């Protein structure tokens, strides 16, 4: 009986969807016969639609009084989930230009409505994607948040030959046990060494990925000896800060918490080779501190080969290995405008797109864009100055989801934790445990909730409430009465960050 009812329900939904689709096709065809709306400008003025309020605000500042720009997503609504109405479809069909952020920011139903409803020949600009022409810099989103850590391996710098390089862990100091191991092709663990010692041999000139496990938060010091078949020998001490603020330990040493790194040994002794993006650097080992964030908590697998890590289901901090021949694939983070320099690149894309559909207004758009970009450069400097006033050890950003990488990179914040990696993902029990541990271990002063992101706000508020941590507001995707423009949004963010994380109690 349940199956029959389920089939009936699905058929009903299918009929409803088919009816809506047919209505949309008919409606779109009728709209195509309607003359273009004149909006607030003169009769010949082209009209522009933008998918989000932020894009619309940027575009209106460039268009000035010559054009009317309308946002499809209303202020306060979430562009990740917004679905278009028939009124939106009419606006799209009347437009001479459609502006989308793209990069998978908008709900796909909205993107499809734009692509399928614009009149023939009407351009659709993917502003986020096109911004790279003007210096816009996109960041990747890691699909598995547990891999959003540094990848730390071992490497032999000895000349390639028939010999071997031996890494030996002489001793390990720290608040809990540590282990270093390799996950094999078949998913089992091959231990290299742990707190009791051990080692691994590498062919000369070779490299191995390594997973590093730590049972408790704190500072670990690993005393390593490297030796070659030719009789060369070197010693070093590697410092790893797990689940705590590395700035309290690092002093003048470089903190490494992302990209790929190898602890390497060769004729010149121990070195750290670090690659992040297009930048490659070599450090002396005693000049760096490796960070394992609080969000790196993982459960010990049930597979017996992992039993040396602890009992199945126990939580350990894990730096996972980067697997040879396999890369971590993720979407691009679409929230590019949270770095004002990216917003300046957006403005230049919009300027050129407006000039394409209205060549007579090109000089006006160029003048408006130049004035607006001047204000945005001042805004960038203001935001940077406000956040720079926060003591460095307090710049820990904890939010509902991982949407603030651009803000953090541009203005010197540390994304210390979030409820989930995606606004649309449900947090697991492990996510919430890792979040609480992060708040405790880093002594976070405040957490930040978006006005329109109530979906996961309850989890974050509960965790903060239990620990007596302040709850503050941060804006990302949309406007509110408090932050009705892009400039106000960024200034409010900077002010709230400074007030909540800064020197005030």
Backbone torsions as a table, in degrees:
resi	resn	phi	psi	omega
1	UNK	NA	-40.8	179.0
2	UNK	-62.0	-39.9	-178.0
3	UNK	-65.0	-41.8	179.2
4	UNK	-61.6	-43.7	179.8
5	UNK	-63.4	-42.0	178.8
6	UNK	-61.4	-43.1	179.6
7	UNK	-63.8	-41.1	-180.0
8	UNK	-61.5	-42.2	179.1
9	UNK	-62.7	-44.9	-179.1
10	UNK	-63.9	-38.5	178.3
11	UNK	-64.0	-40.0	178.8
12	UNK	-62.3	-43.1	178.9
13	UNK	-63.8	-41.8	179.9
14	UNK	-61.7	-42.7	179.0
15	UNK	-63.4	-41.1	-180.0
16	UNK	-62.3	-44.0	-179.3
17	UNK	-64.5	-42.4	179.8
18	UNK	-62.4	-40.7	179.0
19	UNK	-63.7	-43.1	179.7
20	UNK	-63.4	-43.1	-179.6
21	UNK	-62.6	-42.5	179.1
22	UNK	-63.2	-43.0	179.0
23	UNK	-61.2	-39.3	-179.8
24	UNK	-64.5	-42.7	179.4
25	UNK	-62.0	-46.8	179.9
26	UNK	-62.8	-45.1	-178.5
27	UNK	-61.8	-41.9	-180.0
28	UNK	-63.6	-40.2	178.2
29	UNK	-63.5	-40.0	178.1
30	UNK	-67.3	-40.7	-179.7
31	UNK	-60.0	-35.4	-177.9
32	UNK	-61.1	-21.1	-179.4
33	UNK	-88.2	-8.1	-176.7
34	UNK	-85.1	136.1	178.0
35	UNK	-62.1	156.0	179.9
36	UNK	-62.1	138.7	175.3
37	UNK	-67.9	141.6	-178.3
38	UNK	-88.7	-14.8	178.2
39	UNK	60.4	-142.7	-175.8
40	UNK	-98.4	-1.2	-178.9
41	UNK	-104.8	-171.3	-176.9
42	UNK	-71.1	169.1	-170.7
43	UNK	-57.2	-33.9	-176.7
44	UNK	-86.6	-1.2	-176.5
45	UNK	-67.8	127.7	175.1
46	UNK	-71.2	149.6	179.1
47	UNK	-107.2	150.6	-173.6
48	UNK	-128.4	136.4	170.2
49	UNK	-113.3	144.9	175.7
50	UNK	-125.5	145.4	-176.9
51	UNK	-70.5	-33.3	-174.1
52	UNK	-123.7	155.9	177.4
53	UNK	-59.6	-34.8	-178.9
54	UNK	-65.9	-46.1	176.3
55	UNK	-60.6	-41.9	-179.3
56	UNK	-62.9	-39.2	180.0
57	UNK	-67.2	-45.3	176.5
58	UNK	-58.2	-45.0	-176.7
59	UNK	-67.9	-38.4	-179.2
60	UNK	-65.6	-33.7	176.8
61	UNK	-66.1	-29.7	176.8
62	UNK	-81.8	-40.2	-176.9
63	UNK	-71.5	-31.6	-178.4
64	UNK	62.3	-139.6	-178.9
65	UNK	-85.2	-4.4	-174.4
66	UNK	-76.6	-31.4	-177.4
67	UNK	-130.3	157.2	171.0
68	UNK	-108.3	124.4	179.2
69	UNK	-109.4	130.5	179.4
70	UNK	-120.3	141.2	176.4
71	UNK	-93.4	136.6	175.7
72	UNK	-77.7	-48.3	175.2
73	UNK	-75.7	127.7	-177.8
74	UNK	-76.0	154.4	175.5
75	UNK	-57.6	135.4	-178.6
76	UNK	91.4	-16.1	179.2
77	UNK	-87.2	160.2	-177.3
78	UNK	-98.0	115.6	-179.3
79	UNK	-64.6	-20.1	178.4
80	UNK	-66.6	-25.8	-173.6
81	UNK	-123.6	-3.8	-173.9
82	UNK	-69.1	130.8	175.9
83	UNK	-112.8	141.0	-172.3
84	UNK	-72.4	148.3	173.2
85	UNK	-96.2	172.8	176.6
86	UNK	-64.7	-30.6	175.2
87	UNK	-63.3	-38.7	176.9
88	UNK	-63.9	-41.0	-179.5
89	UNK	-60.7	-39.7	178.8
90	UNK	-64.2	-41.6	178.4
91	UNK	-61.1	-41.9	-179.5
92	UNK	-63.7	-43.8	-177.6
93	UNK	-67.5	-25.9	179.1
94	UNK	-86.1	-11.0	-171.6
95	UNK	-79.2	151.4	171.8
96	UNK	-98.7	-10.7	177.8
97	UNK	-153.8	135.9	174.6
98	UNK	-117.6	131.1	178.8
99	UNK	-109.8	121.9	174.9
100	UNK	-120.3	151.0	172.6
101	UNK	-75.4	-42.6	-175.6
102	UNK	61.9	-147.3	-171.7
103	UNK	56.1	28.7	178.1
104	UNK	63.8	28.1	172.8
105	UNK	-73.2	-52.7	-173.1
106	UNK	-77.1	151.4	171.1
107	UNK	-56.1	135.9	-174.4
108	UNK	-61.6	-27.7	176.9
109	UNK	-62.5	-35.2	179.0
110	UNK	-71.3	-42.1	178.3
111	UNK	-62.8	-42.7	178.8
112	UNK	-62.7	-40.2	179.5
113	UNK	-62.0	-41.3	178.4
114	UNK	-64.5	-50.8	-176.2
115	UNK	-62.7	-36.4	-173.5
116	UNK	-90.8	-11.0	-171.4
117	UNK	-111.0	-22.1	179.6
118	UNK	-60.0	149.1	177.9
119	UNK	-65.9	153.3	177.0
120	UNK	-54.2	131.3	179.5
121	UNK	89.0	-9.3	179.0
122	UNK	-77.5	124.2	-177.9
123	UNK	-73.9	145.2	172.9
124	UNK	-118.2	113.9	-177.4
125	UNK	-94.0	129.1	173.0
126	UNK	-96.8	85.8	-166.4
127	UNK	-61.9	-42.9	179.7
128	UNK	-60.2	-45.9	-178.9
129	UNK	-67.9	-36.5	-176.2
130	UNK	-78.7	-13.6	-173.8
131	UNK	-67.8	-17.0	-179.4
132	UNK	-64.2	-20.5	177.2
133	UNK	-65.1	-23.0	-177.1
134	UNK	-117.1	25.0	175.1
135	UNK	92.4	5.9	175.4
136	UNK	-63.1	134.9	-175.7
137	UNK	-119.4	117.3	-179.1
138	UNK	-93.8	149.1	177.5
139	UNK	-114.3	142.6	177.5
140	UNK	-77.2	148.5	170.8
141	UNK	-99.2	127.8	177.4
142	UNK	-82.2	124.7	-177.9
143	UNK	-62.6	-41.2	-179.7
144	UNK	-103.0	106.5	-175.4
145	UNK	-60.7	-25.3	-179.1
146	UNK	-67.1	-17.0	177.5
147	UNK	-93.6	2.2	-178.8
148	UNK	-82.1	57.1	-179.6
149	UNK	-137.7	176.2	173.3
150	UNK	-70.3	144.9	171.7
151	UNK	-98.6	117.2	-171.2
152	UNK	-117.5	116.4	-178.4
153	UNK	-121.0	-169.3	177.9
154	UNK	-123.4	145.6	-178.2
155	UNK	-145.2	142.4	171.8
156	UNK	-95.4	127.0	176.5
157	UNK	-99.4	6.6	178.0
158	UNK	-67.4	146.9	177.6
159	UNK	-53.8	140.1	-179.1
160	UNK	-59.0	129.8	-178.2
161	UNK	-168.7	-162.7	-176.9
162	UNK	-85.5	-8.8	-175.5
163	UNK	-83.5	-174.4	179.9
164	UNK	-130.2	160.2	170.8
165	UNK	-117.0	130.1	-177.2
166	UNK	-109.2	126.0	172.3
167	UNK	-101.9	127.5	178.7
168	UNK	-128.4	132.4	173.9
169	UNK	-88.7	110.2	-177.5
170	UNK	-78.0	-43.3	178.4
171	UNK	-159.7	161.2	179.1
172	UNK	-138.3	127.4	175.7
173	UNK	-109.3	139.4	178.6
174	UNK	168.2	172.3	-176.2
175	UNK	-75.6	-12.9	-179.3
176	UNK	-150.9	-179.7	179.1
177	UNK	-75.6	148.3	174.2
178	UNK	-126.1	157.3	177.6
179	UNK	-144.8	148.2	173.3
180	UNK	-125.7	130.6	-173.8
181	UNK	-154.0	168.4	177.4
182	UNK	-115.5	131.4	171.1
183	UNK	-88.1	119.6	-173.3
184	UNK	-78.4	175.5	179.9
185	UNK	-55.5	-32.8	-176.9
186	UNK	-95.0	13.2	172.7
187	UNK	83.4	5.8	176.6
188	UNK	-94.0	166.4	-175.9
189	UNK	-102.5	136.0	173.9
190	UNK	-116.7	107.6	-175.0
191	UNK	-73.3	134.8	173.7
192	UNK	-93.6	-56.4	176.6
193	UNK	-159.5	165.3	176.2
194	UNK	-145.3	-167.3	-175.3
195	UNK	-58.6	-21.9	179.4
196	UNK	-85.3	-6.3	179.8
197	UNK	116.7	-163.4	-178.6
198	UNK	118.3	180.0	-178.5
199	UNK	-169.5	179.8	-179.6
200	UNK	-147.4	142.6	176.3
201	UNK	-102.0	135.6	175.4
202	UNK	-122.1	142.3	170.3
203	UNK	-59.4	148.6	-179.4
204	UNK	-58.8	132.1	-179.2
205	UNK	83.1	2.9	-175.2
206	UNK	-95.0	170.0	-177.3
207	UNK	-136.4	147.4	171.8
208	UNK	-136.5	139.6	170.8
209	UNK	-76.2	152.5	-177.2
210	UNK	-141.4	141.7	167.2
211	UNK	-99.7	138.0	-177.0
212	UNK	-120.6	127.5	-177.1
213	UNK	-120.1	139.2	-179.8
214	UNK	-135.6	129.6	-174.0
215	UNK	-77.0	-30.9	-175.4
216	UNK	-135.6	157.4	176.7
217	UNK	-73.4	146.0	178.2
218	UNK	146.9	-167.2	-177.3
219	UNK	-101.1	128.1	178.7
220	UNK	-114.8	138.4	174.7
221	UNK	-123.1	116.6	-177.3
222	UNK	-105.7	121.4	-179.0
223	UNK	-96.4	111.8	-174.5
224	UNK	-112.3	146.2	171.3
225	UNK	-121.6	132.8	175.3
226	UNK	-116.7	133.6	-179.7
227	UNK	-139.9	149.5	-178.4
228	UNK	-115.3	165.9	178.1
229	UNK	-62.5	-22.1	-178.6
230	UNK	-85.8	3.7	176.1
231	UNK	92.6	2.2	177.1
232	UNK	-74.5	145.2	-177.2
233	UNK	-143.6	140.8	178.3
234	UNK	-145.2	153.0	178.3
235	UNK	-125.7	153.3	175.8
236	UNK	-158.8	166.6	173.4
237	UNK	-125.2	123.2	-179.2
238	UNK	-99.4	128.6	179.4
239	UNK	-103.6	126.1	-180.0
240	UNK	-128.5	124.6	178.9
241	UNK	-103.0	120.6	-172.8
242	UNK	-111.9	119.2	173.2
243	UNK	65.7	10.7	179.6
244	UNK	-125.0	171.0	179.1
245	UNK	-75.2	113.7	-177.2
246	UNK	-68.7	-21.0	-178.0
247	UNK	-63.9	-27.4	-179.3
248	UNK	-72.6	-15.2	-177.8
249	UNK	-109.2	-34.0	-166.2
250	UNK	-68.0	-38.0	-172.7
251	UNK	62.3	-123.3	179.3
252	UNK	-90.1	0.9	-178.8
253	UNK	-73.7	152.7	179.4
254	UNK	-77.5	131.2	176.2
255	UNK	-91.8	123.2	178.4
256	UNK	-109.3	118.6	-177.5
257	UNK	-137.4	11.1	178.7
258	UNK	-155.5	171.7	-179.1
259	UNK	77.0	-159.5	-179.5
260	UNK	-115.0	136.3	177.5
261	UNK	-139.4	149.8	173.4
262	UNK	-125.7	135.0	164.3
263	UNK	-82.7	112.9	-169.5
264	UNK	-121.1	147.6	177.3
265	UNK	-135.2	141.2	-179.8
266	UNK	-161.8	-158.5	-177.3
267	UNK	-58.4	-27.5	-179.5
268	UNK	-93.6	13.1	-179.2
269	UNK	89.4	-159.6	-178.4
270	UNK	-83.3	140.2	175.8
271	UNK	-139.1	165.0	169.5
272	UNK	-116.7	120.7	176.1
273	UNK	-99.7	121.5	-173.9
274	UNK	-125.4	127.9	175.7
275	UNK	-120.3	128.4	174.4
276	UNK	-143.8	116.4	-174.0
277	UNK	63.0	-127.0	-179.9
278	UNK	-95.7	1.5	-175.5
279	UNK	-99.5	131.5	176.2
280	UNK	-125.2	132.7	-179.8
281	UNK	-138.7	154.7	175.6
282	UNK	-118.2	131.8	-178.8
283	UNK	-123.9	153.7	162.3
284	UNK	-70.7	143.4	-175.0
285	UNK	-60.2	-37.1	-177.9
286	UNK	-78.0	4.7	176.8
287	UNK	-102.2	3.3	-177.4
288	UNK	-131.0	156.7	171.4
289	UNK	-129.5	130.7	177.0
290	UNK	-92.0	138.0	179.7
291	UNK	-109.2	131.5	169.7
292	UNK	-112.0	111.0	-172.7
293	UNK	-72.5	160.3	177.3
294	UNK	-60.3	-28.5	-179.6
295	UNK	-72.6	-1.8	-177.3
296	UNK	-86.4	12.7	177.8
297	UNK	-64.1	134.6	176.9
298	UNK	-137.3	156.3	176.6
299	UNK	-90.0	140.8	176.9
300	UNK	-65.4	127.6	-179.2
301	UNK	-65.3	159.8	178.6
302	UNK	-75.7	-19.0	-179.6
303	UNK	-54.7	126.9	-178.0
304	UNK	-57.4	-25.3	-178.5
305	UNK	-68.1	-14.4	178.5
306	UNK	-98.8	8.4	-173.8
307	UNK	-61.2	-25.8	179.8
308	UNK	-65.5	-15.2	178.5
309	UNK	-80.4	-24.5	-175.8
310	UNK	144.6	-173.9	179.5
311	UNK	-74.4	147.6	177.9
312	UNK	-54.6	133.7	179.6
313	UNK	92.7	-15.7	177.0
314	UNK	-67.0	151.4	179.5
315	UNK	-91.1	131.5	172.7
316	UNK	-133.5	154.2	173.3
317	UNK	-84.2	131.2	-171.4
318	UNK	-131.1	126.6	163.0
319	UNK	-95.6	104.9	-175.9
320	UNK	-76.2	153.8	179.7
321	UNK	-75.9	151.5	167.8
322	UNK	-89.0	125.9	-172.8
323	UNK	-88.4	129.9	-179.8
324	UNK	-58.1	131.9	177.7
325	UNK	81.9	1.8	-179.9
326	UNK	-133.1	133.5	-179.7
327	UNK	-114.5	158.2	175.9
328	UNK	-85.9	118.6	-178.0
329	UNK	-102.7	135.6	176.9
330	UNK	-151.5	169.7	176.6
331	UNK	-77.6	163.8	173.5
332	UNK	-77.3	136.7	175.4
333	UNK	-65.6	120.0	-174.5
334	UNK	-84.0	-6.9	-171.3
335	UNK	-84.3	49.9	-170.4
336	UNK	-63.8	-31.5	-174.6
337	UNK	-65.9	-13.1	178.7
338	UNK	-71.2	-7.0	163.7
339	UNK	-105.0	114.7	-173.8
340	UNK	-59.8	-29.8	178.1
341	UNK	-64.4	-31.0	173.7
342	UNK	-70.5	-36.6	177.1
343	UNK	-62.5	-35.7	176.5
344	UNK	-63.2	-38.9	175.8
345	UNK	-65.4	-38.0	176.1
346	UNK	-57.9	-45.3	-176.8
347	UNK	-59.1	-39.1	-179.4
348	UNK	-69.7	-35.6	174.4
349	UNK	-62.8	-46.8	-178.2
350	UNK	-62.8	-43.6	177.7
351	UNK	-53.4	-49.1	-177.2
352	UNK	-69.0	-36.5	179.7
353	UNK	-68.3	-37.7	177.3
354	UNK	-66.2	-39.8	179.7
355	UNK	-65.4	-30.4	179.0
356	UNK	-64.0	-41.0	-176.6
357	UNK	-89.7	-13.2	-178.9
358	UNK	-142.8	71.5	-175.9
359	UNK	-56.8	-31.0	-179.2
360	UNK	-66.3	-22.6	-179.5
361	UNK	-96.2	7.0	-173.4
362	UNK	-56.8	-43.0	-178.7
363	UNK	-63.9	-38.8	178.2
364	UNK	-63.8	-45.0	-178.7
365	UNK	-65.2	-37.8	178.8
366	UNK	-65.1	-44.4	179.4
367	UNK	-63.7	-46.1	179.6
368	UNK	-61.9	-42.8	-179.0
369	UNK	-63.8	-41.0	-179.9
370	UNK	-63.7	-42.9	178.3
371	UNK	-63.8	-43.9	-178.4
372	UNK	-66.6	-41.6	178.9
373	UNK	-64.2	-32.0	174.3
374	UNK	-62.0	-42.7	177.3
375	UNK	-65.3	-39.5	-178.9
376	UNK	-67.5	-35.6	176.5
377	UNK	-63.4	-40.6	175.3
378	UNK	-64.2	-38.8	178.0
379	UNK	-61.6	-44.5	179.1
380	UNK	-57.3	-43.8	180.0
381	UNK	-66.7	-38.3	178.7
382	UNK	-63.8	-46.8	-179.4
383	UNK	-62.1	-43.5	-179.5
384	UNK	-61.8	-42.0	-178.9
385	UNK	-66.6	-41.5	179.7
386	UNK	-60.8	-46.9	-176.1
387	UNK	-73.9	-31.2	177.1
388	UNK	-63.5	-23.2	179.3
389	UNK	-74.8	-12.8	176.8
390	UNK	-79.4	128.9	176.2
391	UNK	-52.4	137.9	-172.6
392	UNK	-56.3	-37.6	-177.4
393	UNK	-72.4	-6.1	179.6
394	UNK	-108.0	2.1	-175.0
395	UNK	-83.8	50.9	179.4
396	UNK	-98.6	119.5	-176.1
397	UNK	-103.3	119.7	177.1
398	UNK	-123.3	124.2	-173.5
399	UNK	-135.3	-178.9	-179.1
400	UNK	-71.5	-37.9	177.7
401	UNK	-147.5	168.9	-171.7
402	UNK	-81.3	73.2	-178.1
403	UNK	-120.6	14.2	-172.2
404	UNK	-123.8	26.4	-179.9
405	UNK	-63.0	-37.6	-179.8
406	UNK	-66.9	-43.8	178.1
407	UNK	-59.7	-43.8	-178.0
408	UNK	-66.2	-46.4	-177.0
409	UNK	-65.8	-41.5	-174.5
410	UNK	-72.7	-29.5	-169.4
411	UNK	-124.2	15.6	169.7
412	UNK	77.8	33.8	175.4
413	UNK	-99.9	157.8	175.0
414	UNK	-108.7	115.2	175.1
415	UNK	-73.1	97.1	-172.4
416	UNK	-85.4	-25.2	-178.7
417	UNK	-178.5	163.4	177.1
418	UNK	-158.0	159.9	-177.8
419	UNK	-66.4	-47.9	176.4
420	UNK	-140.4	162.2	178.8
421	UNK	-74.8	-22.4	-177.9
422	UNK	-128.5	145.0	178.6
423	UNK	-62.5	-23.1	-176.2
424	UNK	-100.0	-0.2	-177.0
425	UNK	-95.5	145.1	176.6
426	UNK	-86.0	135.2	179.5
427	UNK	-71.4	141.8	174.9
428	UNK	-87.7	170.1	176.0
429	UNK	-60.0	-37.7	179.2
430	UNK	-64.8	-38.7	177.8
431	UNK	-58.1	-44.8	-176.9
432	UNK	-70.9	-35.2	175.4
433	UNK	-64.4	-45.8	-179.9
434	UNK	-62.3	-38.4	179.2
435	UNK	-62.1	-46.7	-179.6
436	UNK	-63.3	-42.6	178.7
437	UNK	-61.2	-40.5	179.3
438	UNK	-62.0	-46.3	-179.8
439	UNK	-60.2	-41.3	-179.1
440	UNK	-70.9	-50.4	-172.0
441	UNK	-67.8	-36.5	-178.6
442	UNK	-91.1	-2.0	-177.8
443	UNK	51.0	50.9	-177.7
444	UNK	-63.2	135.2	-175.2
445	UNK	-87.8	-24.5	-177.6
446	UNK	-158.5	151.6	170.9
447	UNK	-115.8	160.8	-172.1
448	UNK	-126.6	133.0	-177.4
449	UNK	-123.1	136.6	176.2
450	UNK	-78.9	143.6	-179.7
451	UNK	-58.6	-33.9	-176.1
452	UNK	-103.5	11.2	-176.6
453	UNK	-114.7	62.1	-178.0
454	UNK	-77.5	-10.2	-172.6
455	UNK	-57.6	-46.9	-179.3
456	UNK	-111.4	5.0	-177.2
457	UNK	-63.8	-34.2	-177.8
458	UNK	-61.3	-41.7	179.3
459	UNK	-62.0	-44.2	-178.7
460	UNK	-68.4	-41.1	-179.7
461	UNK	-64.9	-39.5	178.5
462	UNK	-63.1	-45.8	-179.9
463	UNK	-62.1	-42.8	179.5
464	UNK	-67.8	-40.1	-178.9
465	UNK	-61.9	-40.1	-179.9
466	UNK	-62.8	-29.8	-176.1
467	UNK	-102.3	3.8	179.0
468	UNK	68.8	33.4	-177.4
469	UNK	-97.7	141.4	179.8
470	UNK	-63.9	148.6	176.2
471	UNK	-116.0	119.9	-175.5
472	UNK	-123.6	171.7	-175.8
473	UNK	-106.6	141.9	175.1
474	UNK	-140.0	138.9	-178.1
475	UNK	-105.5	146.3	178.5
476	UNK	-136.6	-61.1	-166.5
477	UNK	-98.7	-19.6	-170.3
478	UNK	-151.0	175.2	-177.4
479	UNK	-102.3	161.7	169.9
480	UNK	-137.4	178.6	178.2
481	UNK	-60.8	-33.1	178.9
482	UNK	-71.4	-32.7	-177.3
483	UNK	-132.0	79.2	-172.6
484	UNK	-89.3	-2.9	178.5
485	UNK	-138.0	166.4	179.4
486	UNK	-62.2	-43.9	-179.5
487	UNK	-61.5	-43.6	179.3
488	UNK	-66.0	-37.9	179.6
489	UNK	-59.0	-47.8	-177.6
490	UNK	-69.8	-36.9	177.7
491	UNK	-67.2	-40.0	177.9
492	UNK	-64.7	-40.9	177.3
493	UNK	-59.1	-48.0	-178.6
494	UNK	-62.6	-43.2	-179.6
495	UNK	-63.0	-45.5	-178.2
496	UNK	-67.0	-38.2	177.1
497	UNK	-62.3	-45.6	-179.2
498	UNK	-64.8	-43.7	-176.8
499	UNK	-67.8	-43.3	-173.3
500	UNK	-82.7	-31.3	-177.9
501	UNK	-102.8	-13.6	-172.4
502	UNK	-78.3	-149.3	-171.3
503	UNK	-77.5	-18.5	-176.9
504	UNK	-69.1	146.1	178.9
505	UNK	-76.5	NA	NA
